[in-house]
Amino acid sequence: MLSIFILIGAYRYYAQLAGRFGKTKWKMGLLAVGIYLGTQIFLGMGYGMYKGLTDPASIEGVNYTGYSLPNMISWLISIAAVWGVYQFLEKKFKNESLQKPSLEIEKIGNNLDQ
């Protein structure tokens, strides 16, 4: 349940970034969802392999819906991954906008014609 709220927040966070820089909002939102879910799957598979190799009998008692320490740690790591990619994209988009000031100048001219 908590993951759903995290996904909604990540989607909106990336959609706002897309809106500020004139990108497609739903594509950026899906990127956030993909980063979060991909990180969760990667960490879950890694932890499952670790548990399977160190204590094979413990795999039968795994509860996928509970709040466990590894689950909470994976949430934090996934949120950090989403935030890190957000910071990277924000810098990239700022650099792109600084390199293309002529596009903004053309938009000003188009607004005056109307």
Secondary structure, 3 states (H helix, E strand, C coil): CHHHHHHHHHHHHHHHHHHHHCCCHHHHHHHHHHHHHHHHHHHHHHHHHHHHHHCHHHHHHCCCCCCCHHHHHHHHHHHHHHHHHHHHHHHHHHHHHHHCHHHHHHHHHHHHHC
